[in-house]
Amino acid sequence: MKDPVDLVLCEPAPFLFGVNGHFTVTDGSSVWIVVVTCEAMRATASPPEASLSRLVQFADNYLDMAERALSRGEDQDGKIWIFERHVLSRPGGAHLAHVRLTDLRSI
C-alpha cells in the first residue's frame, strides 16, 4: 500500500460520458480521471439513480473512495475507477450521507 493521497477536484467540472460519471482530481503534481460507474451511482443512495446530479451531490464521497483506491495502487492508465463494490464496502454501505460540495463552486 502506498502513502495516503490527498486529492482535490479540478477542471473540467464533473460530467457524464455514456452511462458513467467522470471528474478530474489532482494531488498537485499529477492528474487522474475518476470514473464512477452507473452501478456505483445507483448504489449510493435511494432511489437508485445514475445522473449528473447524483455524481455532483456525492462527489466528496467518490473522492474519498478514489483516494483509497489510489493509495492501494488501483489507478489504471490515469484513471481511478469507482465500482459498486467500493460504495457498498464503505461504512454505511449504500445510502451515504449527503455532503454538499464546496470545491465545485470554484470550478
N, CA, C and O atoms as a GROMACS GRO file, in nm:
protein
  428
    1MET      N    1   0.084  -0.118   0.000
    1MET     CA    2   0.000   0.000   0.000
    1MET      C    3   0.089   0.124   0.000
    1MET      O    4   0.188   0.133   0.073
    2LYS      N    5   0.052   0.219  -0.083
    2LYS     CA    6   0.125   0.345  -0.092
    2LYS      C    7   0.082   0.438   0.020
    2LYS      O    8  -0.013   0.410   0.093
    3ASP      N    9   0.155   0.551   0.033
    3ASP     CA   10   0.117   0.651   0.132
    3ASP      C   11  -0.021   0.707   0.099
    3ASP      O   12  -0.062   0.708  -0.017
    4PRO      N   13  -0.094   0.753   0.203
    4PRO     CA   14  -0.225   0.816   0.177
    4PRO      C   15  -0.211   0.934   0.081
    4PRO      O   16  -0.110   1.005   0.084
    5VAL      N   17  -0.310   0.953  -0.002
    5VAL     CA   18  -0.308   1.057  -0.103
    5VAL      C   19  -0.418   1.157  -0.072
    5VAL      O   20  -0.529   1.117  -0.036
    6ASP      N   21  -0.390   1.285  -0.087
    6ASP     CA   22  -0.490   1.390  -0.067
    6ASP      C   23  -0.523   1.449  -0.203
    6ASP      O   24  -0.441   1.520  -0.262
    7LEU      N   25  -0.641   1.418  -0.253
    7LEU     CA   26  -0.684   1.465  -0.385
    7LEU      C   27  -0.782   1.580  -0.373
    7LEU      O   28  -0.856   1.590  -0.275
    8VAL      N   29  -0.782   1.667  -0.473
    8VAL     CA   30  -0.881   1.775  -0.483
    8VAL      C   31  -0.938   1.773  -0.624
    8VAL      O   32  -0.872   1.733  -0.719
    9LEU      N   33  -1.062   1.818  -0.635
    9LEU     CA   34  -1.126   1.829  -0.766
    9LEU      C   35  -1.059   1.936  -0.848
    9LEU      O   36  -1.012   2.037  -0.794
   10CYS      N   37  -1.054   1.916  -0.978
   10CYS     CA   38  -1.001   2.019  -1.068
   10CYS      C   39  -1.086   2.019  -1.196
   10CYS      O   40  -1.177   1.938  -1.210
   11GLU      N   41  -1.056   2.108  -1.287
   11GLU     CA   42  -1.133   2.119  -1.411
   11GLU      C   43  -1.100   2.003  -1.503
   11GLU      O   44  -0.989   1.951  -1.498
   12PRO      N   45  -1.192   1.962  -1.587
   12PRO     CA   46  -1.325   2.017  -1.608
   12PRO      C   47  -1.421   1.973  -1.499
   12PRO      O   48  -1.392   1.882  -1.422
   13ALA      N   49  -1.536   2.039  -1.494
   13ALA     CA   50  -1.641   2.005  -1.397
   13ALA      C   51  -1.689   1.862  -1.423
   13ALA      O   52  -1.673   1.812  -1.534
   14PRO      N   53  -1.747   1.798  -1.323
   14PRO     CA   54  -1.799   1.662  -1.343
   14PRO      C   55  -1.892   1.653  -1.463
   14PRO      O   56  -1.965   1.748  -1.494
   15PHE      N   57  -1.888   1.538  -1.531
   15PHE     CA   58  -1.972   1.519  -1.649
   15PHE      C   59  -2.004   1.372  -1.666
   15PHE      O   60  -1.937   1.285  -1.608
   16LEU      N   61  -2.107   1.344  -1.744
   16LEU     CA   62  -2.142   1.208  -1.780
   16LEU      C   63  -2.090   1.181  -1.921
   16LEU      O   64  -2.099   1.267  -2.009
   17PHE      N   65  -2.036   1.062  -1.941
   17PHE     CA   66  -1.996   1.018  -2.074
   17PHE      C   67  -2.044   0.876  -2.086
   17PHE      O   68  -1.997   0.787  -2.014
   18GLY      N   69  -2.138   0.853  -2.176
   18GLY     CA   70  -2.204   0.724  -2.179
   18GLY      C   71  -2.289   0.712  -2.054
   18GLY      O   72  -2.364   0.802  -2.020
   19VAL      N   73  -2.276   0.600  -1.986
   19VAL     CA   74  -2.356   0.578  -1.865
   19VAL      C   75  -2.279   0.608  -1.737
   19VAL      O   76  -2.337   0.606  -1.628
   20ASN      N   77  -2.150   0.638  -1.747
   20ASN     CA   78  -2.065   0.659  -1.630
   20ASN      C   79  -2.040   0.807  -1.604
   20ASN      O   80  -2.041   0.889  -1.696
   21GLY      N   81  -2.016   0.838  -1.477
   21GLY     CA   82  -1.980   0.974  -1.439
   21GLY      C   83  -1.828   0.989  -1.437
   21GLY      O   84  -1.756   0.894  -1.410
   22HIS      N   85  -1.781   1.110  -1.467
   22HIS     CA   86  -1.639   1.139  -1.469
   22HIS      C   87  -1.612   1.273  -1.401
   22HIS      O   88  -1.689   1.367  -1.415
   23PHE      N   89  -1.500   1.280  -1.328
   23PHE     CA   90  -1.449   1.408  -1.281
   23PHE      C   91  -1.297   1.396  -1.267
   23PHE      O   92  -1.243   1.286  -1.260
   24THR      N   93  -1.232   1.508  -1.264
   24THR     CA   94  -1.086   1.510  -1.259
   24THR      C   95  -1.038   1.552  -1.123
   24THR      O   96  -1.097   1.638  -1.058
   25VAL      N   97  -0.928   1.489  -1.079
   25VAL     CA   98  -0.868   1.518  -0.949
   25VAL      C   99  -0.718   1.533  -0.965
   25VAL      O  100  -0.657   1.484  -1.061
   26THR      N  101  -0.660   1.602  -0.868
   26THR     CA  102  -0.515   1.620  -0.868
   26THR      C  103  -0.462   1.612  -0.726
   26THR      O  104  -0.533   1.641  -0.629
   27ASP      N  105  -0.337   1.572  -0.716
   27ASP     CA  106  -0.267   1.577  -0.587
   27ASP      C  107  -0.168   1.692  -0.586
   27ASP      O  108  -0.087   1.705  -0.495
   28GLY      N  109  -0.174   1.777  -0.689
   28GLY     CA  110  -0.083   1.891  -0.702
   28GLY      C  111   0.027   1.867  -0.803
   28GLY      O  112   0.085   1.962  -0.855
   29SER      N  113   0.056   1.740  -0.831
   29SER     CA  114   0.160   1.711  -0.929
   29SER      C  115   0.110   1.622  -1.042
   29SER      O  116   0.163   1.627  -1.153
   30SER      N  117   0.010   1.539  -1.015
   30SER     CA  118  -0.047   1.451  -1.116
   30SER      C  119  -0.198   1.472  -1.122
   30SER      O  120  -0.259   1.521  -1.028
   31VAL      N  121  -0.256   1.434  -1.237
   31VAL     CA  122  -0.400   1.447  -1.257
   31VAL      C  123  -0.454   1.311  -1.297
   31VAL      O  124  -0.393   1.239  -1.377
   32TRP      N  125  -0.570   1.274  -1.241
   32TRP     CA  126  -0.637   1.149  -1.274
   32TRP      C  127  -0.782   1.179  -1.310
   32TRP      O  128  -0.839   1.278  -1.265
   33ILE      N  129  -0.839   1.093  -1.391
   33ILE     CA  130  -0.983   1.096  -1.417
   33ILE      C  131  -1.046   0.989  -1.329
   33ILE      O  132  -1.005   0.873  -1.331
   34VAL      N  133  -1.145   1.030  -1.251
   34VAL     CA  134  -1.220   0.936  -1.168
   34VAL      C  135  -1.344   0.898  -1.247
   34VAL      O  136  -1.422   0.984  -1.288
   35VAL      N  137  -1.361   0.768  -1.269
   35VAL     CA  138  -1.478   0.717  -1.340
   35VAL      C  139  -1.566   0.647  -1.239
   35VAL      O  140  -1.526   0.549  -1.176
   36VAL      N  141  -1.688   0.698  -1.223
   36VAL     CA  142  -1.785   0.640  -1.130
   36VAL      C  143  -1.887   0.565  -1.216
   36VAL      O  144  -1.961   0.626  -1.293
   37THR      N  145  -1.890   0.434  -1.200
   37THR     CA  146  -1.981   0.355  -1.284
   37THR      C  147  -2.127   0.387  -1.249
   37THR      O  148  -2.159   0.432  -1.140
   38CYS      N  149  -2.213   0.361  -1.347
   38CYS     CA  150  -2.356   0.386  -1.323
   38CYS      C  151  -2.406   0.300  -1.208
   38CYS      O  152  -2.493   0.343  -1.132
   39GLU      N  153  -2.354   0.178  -1.194
   39GLU     CA  154  -2.393   0.091  -1.084
   39GLU      C  155  -2.352   0.151  -0.949
   39GLU      O  156  -2.426   0.141  -0.851
   40ALA      N  157  -2.235   0.213  -0.944
   40ALA     CA  158  -2.190   0.277  -0.821
   40ALA      C  159  -2.280   0.395  -0.786
   40ALA      O  160  -2.316   0.412  -0.669
   41MET      N  161  -2.316   0.476  -0.885
   41MET     CA  162  -2.406   0.589  -0.857
   41MET      C  163  -2.540   0.539  -0.809
   41MET      O  164  -2.597   0.597  -0.716
   42ARG      N  165  -2.593   0.433  -0.869
   42ARG     CA  166  -2.723   0.379  -0.828
   42ARG      C  167  -2.718   0.324  -0.686
   42ARG      O  168  -2.817   0.332  -0.613
   43ALA      N  169  -2.604   0.268  -0.645
   43ALA     CA  170  -2.592   0.209  -0.511
   43ALA      C  171  -2.567   0.314  -0.403
   43ALA      O  172  -2.571   0.282  -0.285
   44THR      N  173  -2.542   0.437  -0.442
   44THR     CA  174  -2.504   0.540  -0.348
   44THR      C  175  -2.618   0.585  -0.258
   44THR      O  176  -2.598   0.607  -0.138
   45ALA      N  177  -2.738   0.598  -0.312
   45ALA     CA  178  -2.850   0.649  -0.234
   45ALA      C  179  -2.980   0.601  -0.297
   45ALA      O  180  -2.982   0.549  -0.409
   46SER      N  181  -3.087   0.620  -0.223
   46SER     CA  182  -3.218   0.581  -0.272
   46SER      C  183  -3.294   0.708  -0.311
   46SER      O  184  -3.285   0.808  -0.240
   47PRO      N  185  -3.366   0.707  -0.420
   47PRO     CA  186  -3.388   0.596  -0.512
   47PRO      C  187  -3.265   0.576  -0.600
   47PRO      O  188  -3.188   0.670  -0.622
   48PRO      N  189  -3.245   0.453  -0.650
   48PRO     CA  190  -3.131   0.426  -0.738
   48PRO      C  191  -3.136   0.518  -0.859
   48PRO      O  192  -3.237   0.527  -0.928
   49GLU      N  193  -3.024   0.586  -0.883
   49GLU     CA  194  -3.020   0.684  -0.991
   49GLU      C  195  -2.876   0.700  -1.038
   49GLU      O  196  -2.784   0.707  -0.957
   50ALA      N  197  -2.858   0.704  -1.168
   50ALA     CA  198  -2.727   0.733  -1.226
   50ALA      C  199  -2.743   0.861  -1.307
   50ALA      O  200  -2.791   0.857  -1.421
   51SER      N  201  -2.703   0.973  -1.249
   51SER     CA  202  -2.725   1.103  -1.313
   51SER      C  203  -2.612   1.199  -1.276
   51SER      O  204  -2.534   1.174  -1.184
   52LEU      N  205  -2.606   1.307  -1.351
   52LEU     CA  206  -2.509   1.411  -1.320
   52LEU      C  207  -2.536   1.470  -1.182
   52LEU      O  208  -2.444   1.501  -1.107
   53SER      N  209  -2.662   1.486  -1.150
   53SER     CA  210  -2.699   1.538  -1.018
   53SER      C  211  -2.645   1.448  -0.906
   53SER      O  212  -2.589   1.498  -0.809
   54ARG      N  213  -2.660   1.317  -0.921
   54ARG     CA  214  -2.609   1.222  -0.821
   54ARG      C  215  -2.457   1.231  -0.814
   54ARG      O  216  -2.400   1.230  -0.705
   55LEU      N  217  -2.392   1.239  -0.928
   55LEU     CA  218  -2.245   1.247  -0.932
   55LEU      C  219  -2.196   1.369  -0.856
   55LEU      O  220  -2.103   1.360  -0.776
   56VAL      N  221  -2.257   1.482  -0.880
   56VAL     CA  222  -2.217   1.607  -0.814
   56VAL      C  223  -2.252   1.604  -0.666
   56VAL      O  224  -2.171   1.644  -0.582
   57GLN      N  225  -2.370   1.555  -0.634
   57GLN     CA  226  -2.416   1.552  -0.496
   57GLN      C  227  -2.323   1.470  -0.407
   57GLN      O  228  -2.301   1.506  -0.291
   58PHE      N  229  -2.269   1.361  -0.459
   58PHE     CA  230  -2.187   1.272  -0.379
   58PHE      C  231  -2.040   1.271  -0.421
   58PHE      O  232  -1.967   1.177  -0.390
   59ALA      N  233  -1.997   1.374  -0.491
   59ALA     CA  234  -1.859   1.380  -0.540
   59ALA      C  235  -1.757   1.370  -0.426
   59ALA      O  236  -1.652   1.308  -0.444
   60ASP      N  237  -1.784   1.430  -0.312
   60ASP     CA  238  -1.690   1.421  -0.199
   60ASP      C  239  -1.673   1.276  -0.154
   60ASP      O  240  -1.562   1.233  -0.122
   61ASN      N  241  -1.783   1.201  -0.152
   61ASN     CA  242  -1.775   1.060  -0.115
   61ASN      C  243  -1.693   0.981  -0.218
   61ASN      O  244  -1.609   0.899  -0.181
   62TYR      N  245  -1.719   1.006  -0.346
   62TYR     CA  246  -1.644   0.937  -0.451
   62TYR      C  247  -1.497   0.978  -0.446
   62TYR      O  248  -1.409   0.896  -0.475
   63LEU      N  249  -1.471   1.102  -0.411
   63LEU     CA  250  -1.333   1.149  -0.398
   63LEU      C  251  -1.260   1.072  -0.288
   63LEU      O  252  -1.145   1.032  -0.305
   64ASP      N  253  -1.327   1.050  -0.175
   64ASP     CA  254  -1.268   0.969  -0.067
   64ASP      C  255  -1.236   0.828  -0.115
   64ASP      O  256  -1.129   0.773  -0.086
   65MET      N  257  -1.328   0.769  -0.190
   65MET     CA  258  -1.307   0.634  -0.243
   65MET      C  259  -1.190   0.633  -0.341
   65MET      O  260  -1.112   0.538  -0.344
   66ALA      N  261  -1.178   0.738  -0.421
   66ALA     CA  262  -1.068   0.749  -0.517
   66ALA      C  263  -0.934   0.759  -0.444
   66ALA      O  264  -0.836   0.700  -0.487
   67GLU      N  265  -0.929   0.835  -0.334
   67GLU     CA  266  -0.806   0.845  -0.256
   67GLU      C  267  -0.763   0.710  -0.204
   67GLU      O  268  -0.645   0.674  -0.208
   68ARG      N  269  -0.859   0.634  -0.154
   68ARG     CA  270  -0.828   0.500  -0.102
   68ARG      C  271  -0.781   0.407  -0.214
   68ARG      O  272  -0.684   0.333  -0.198
   69ALA      N  273  -0.850   0.413  -0.328
   69ALA     CA  274  -0.811   0.328  -0.442
   69ALA      C  275  -0.671   0.364  -0.490
   69ALA      O  276  -0.592   0.276  -0.521
   70LEU      N  277  -0.641   0.493  -0.496
   70LEU     CA  278  -0.509   0.536  -0.541
   70LEU      C  279  -0.401   0.493  -0.443
   70LEU      O  280  -0.293   0.452  -0.485
   71SER      N  281  -0.428   0.501  -0.314
   71SER     CA  282  -0.329   0.460  -0.215
   71SER      C  283  -0.305   0.309  -0.219
   71SER      O  284  -0.202   0.260  -0.174
   72ARG      N  285  -0.403   0.234  -0.273
   72ARG     CA  286  -0.385   0.089  -0.292
   72ARG      C  287  -0.322   0.057  -0.428
   72ARG      O  288  -0.301  -0.060  -0.460
   73GLY      N  289  -0.292   0.160  -0.507
   73GLY     CA  290  -0.230   0.139  -0.637
   73GLY      C  291  -0.327   0.090  -0.743
   73GLY      O  292  -0.287   0.022  -0.837
   74GLU      N  293  -0.455   0.124  -0.729
   74GLU     CA  294  -0.557   0.074  -0.820
   74GLU      C  295  -0.583   0.166  -0.939
   74GLU      O  296  -0.680   0.145  -1.011
   75ASP      N  297  -0.500   0.266  -0.962
   75ASP     CA  298  -0.518   0.351  -1.079
   75ASP      C  299  -0.470   0.275  -1.203
   75ASP      O  300  -0.375   0.196  -1.197
   76GLN      N  301  -0.537   0.301  -1.315
   76GLN     CA  302  -0.504   0.235  -1.440
   76GLN      C  303  -0.500   0.337  -1.552
   76GLN      O  304  -0.603   0.398  -1.584
   77ASP      N  305  -0.386   0.357  -1.611
   77ASP     CA  306  -0.373   0.447  -1.727
   77ASP      C  307  -0.432   0.584  -1.700
   77ASP      O  308  -0.501   0.639  -1.785
   78GLY      N  309  -0.404   0.641  -1.583
   78GLY     CA  310  -0.451   0.775  -1.550
   78GLY      C  311  -0.596   0.782  -1.504
   78GLY      O  312  -0.651   0.891  -1.490
   79LYS      N  313  -0.658   0.665  -1.482
   79LYS     CA  314  -0.797   0.662  -1.437
   79LYS      C  315  -0.807   0.587  -1.304
   79LYS      O  316  -0.732   0.494  -1.276
   80ILE      N  317  -0.902   0.633  -1.224
   80ILE     CA  318  -0.936   0.564  -1.099
   80ILE      C  319  -1.083   0.528  -1.111
   80ILE      O  320  -1.169   0.615  -1.124
   81TRP      N  321  -1.112   0.400  -1.108
   81TRP     CA  322  -1.249   0.351  -1.124
   81TRP      C  323  -1.315   0.332  -0.988
   81TRP      O  324  -1.257   0.275  -0.896
   82ILE      N  325  -1.439   0.382  -0.976
   82ILE     CA  326  -1.521   0.361  -0.858
   82ILE      C  327  -1.635   0.268  -0.900
   82ILE      O  328  -1.720   0.304  -0.982
   83PHE      N  329  -1.636   0.149  -0.842
   83PHE     CA  330  -1.736   0.049  -0.874
   83PHE      C  331  -1.837   0.037  -0.761
   83PHE      O  332  -1.816   0.090  -0.652
   84GLU      N  333  -1.944  -0.032  -0.788
   84GLU     CA  334  -2.047  -0.055  -0.687
   84GLU      C  335  -1.988  -0.116  -0.560
   84GLU      O  336  -2.029  -0.080  -0.450
   85ARG      N  337  -1.892  -0.205  -0.574
   85ARG     CA  338  -1.832  -0.270  -0.457
   85ARG      C  339  -1.764  -0.169  -0.365
   85ARG      O  340  -1.762  -0.188  -0.244
   86HIS      N  341  -1.708  -0.061  -0.421
   86HIS     CA  342  -1.647   0.043  -0.340
   86HIS      C  343  -1.753   0.113  -0.254
   86HIS      O  344  -1.732   0.140  -0.136
   87VAL      N  345  -1.867   0.143  -0.316
   87VAL     CA  346  -1.976   0.210  -0.244
   87VAL      C  347  -2.029   0.120  -0.133
   87VAL      O  348  -2.048   0.165  -0.020
   88LEU      N  349  -2.052  -0.006  -0.166
   88LEU     CA  350  -2.112  -0.097  -0.069
   88LEU      C  351  -2.018  -0.134   0.044
   88LEU      O  352  -2.063  -0.173   0.152
   89SER      N  353  -1.887  -0.123   0.022
   89SER     CA  354  -1.791  -0.160   0.127
   89SER      C  355  -1.758  -0.046   0.222
   89SER      O  356  -1.689  -0.066   0.322
   90ARG      N  357  -1.806   0.074   0.192
   90ARG     CA  358  -1.784   0.188   0.283
   90ARG      C  359  -1.869   0.174   0.408
   90ARG      O  360  -1.974   0.111   0.404
   91PRO      N  361  -1.824   0.232   0.519
   91PRO     CA  362  -1.910   0.234   0.638
   91PRO      C  363  -2.045   0.297   0.601
   91PRO      O  364  -2.049   0.404   0.541
   92GLY      N  365  -2.151   0.232   0.637
   92GLY     CA  366  -2.283   0.280   0.600
   92GLY      C  367  -2.330   0.220   0.468
   92GLY      O  368  -2.447   0.233   0.432
   93GLY      N  369  -2.238   0.155   0.396
   93GLY     CA  370  -2.274   0.091   0.270
   93GLY      C  371  -2.340   0.186   0.174
   93GLY      O  372  -2.298   0.300   0.159
   94ALA      N  373  -2.444   0.136   0.110
   94ALA     CA  374  -2.521   0.223   0.022
   94ALA      C  375  -2.588   0.329   0.108
   94ALA      O  376  -2.587   0.319   0.231
   95HIS      N  377  -2.644   0.427   0.048
   95HIS     CA  378  -2.714   0.535   0.116
   95HIS      C  379  -2.616   0.618   0.200
   95HIS      O  380  -2.634   0.634   0.321
   96LEU      N  381  -2.516   0.670   0.135
   96LEU     CA  382  -2.418   0.756   0.200
   96LEU      C  383  -2.484   0.886   0.244
   96LEU      O  384  -2.584   0.929   0.186
   97ALA      N  385  -2.428   0.946   0.346
   97ALA     CA  386  -2.480   1.075   0.392
   97ALA      C  387  -2.458   1.179   0.283
   97ALA      O  388  -2.354   1.181   0.218
   98HIS      N  389  -2.556   1.266   0.263
   98HIS     CA  390  -2.545   1.373   0.164
   98HIS      C  391  -2.443   1.475   0.211
   98HIS      O  392  -2.448   1.522   0.324
   99VAL      N  393  -2.350   1.510   0.123
   99VAL     CA  394  -2.248   1.609   0.153
   99VAL      C  395  -2.251   1.714   0.044
   99VAL      O  396  -2.241   1.680  -0.074
  100ARG      N  397  -2.264   1.839   0.080
  100ARG     CA  398  -2.260   1.946  -0.019
  100ARG      C  399  -2.116   1.974  -0.058
  100ARG      O  400  -2.025   1.971   0.026
  101LEU      N  401  -2.096   2.002  -0.185
  101LEU     CA  402  -1.961   2.028  -0.235
  101LEU      C  403  -1.930   2.176  -0.231
  101LEU      O  404  -2.006   2.257  -0.283
  102THR      N  405  -1.819   2.211  -0.170
  102THR     CA  406  -1.772   2.348  -0.178
  102THR      C  407  -1.669   2.361  -0.288
  102THR      O  408  -1.655   2.467  -0.347
  103ASP      N  409  -1.596   2.251  -0.316
  103ASP     CA  410  -1.494   2.253  -0.420
  103ASP      C  411  -1.551   2.282  -0.557
  103ASP      O  412  -1.486   2.350  -0.637
  104LEU      N  413  -1.671   2.234  -0.587
  104LEU     CA  414  -1.728   2.250  -0.720
  104LEU      C  415  -1.766   2.394  -0.748
  104LEU      O  416  -1.774   2.434  -0.865
  105ARG      N  417  -1.788   2.474  -0.646
  105ARG     CA  418  -1.823   2.613  -0.669
  105ARG      C  419  -1.709   2.689  -0.733
  105ARG      O  420  -1.732   2.790  -0.801
  106SER      N  421  -1.587   2.644  -0.714
  106SER     CA  422  -1.472   2.714  -0.770
  106SER      C  423  -1.439   2.669  -0.911
  106SER      O  424  -1.355   2.730  -0.977
  107ILE      N  425  -1.504   2.562  -0.958
  107ILE     CA  426  -1.475   2.511  -1.092
  107ILE      C  427  -1.553   2.588  -1.195
  107ILE      O  428  -1.542   2.560  -1.315
   0.00000   0.00000   0.00000
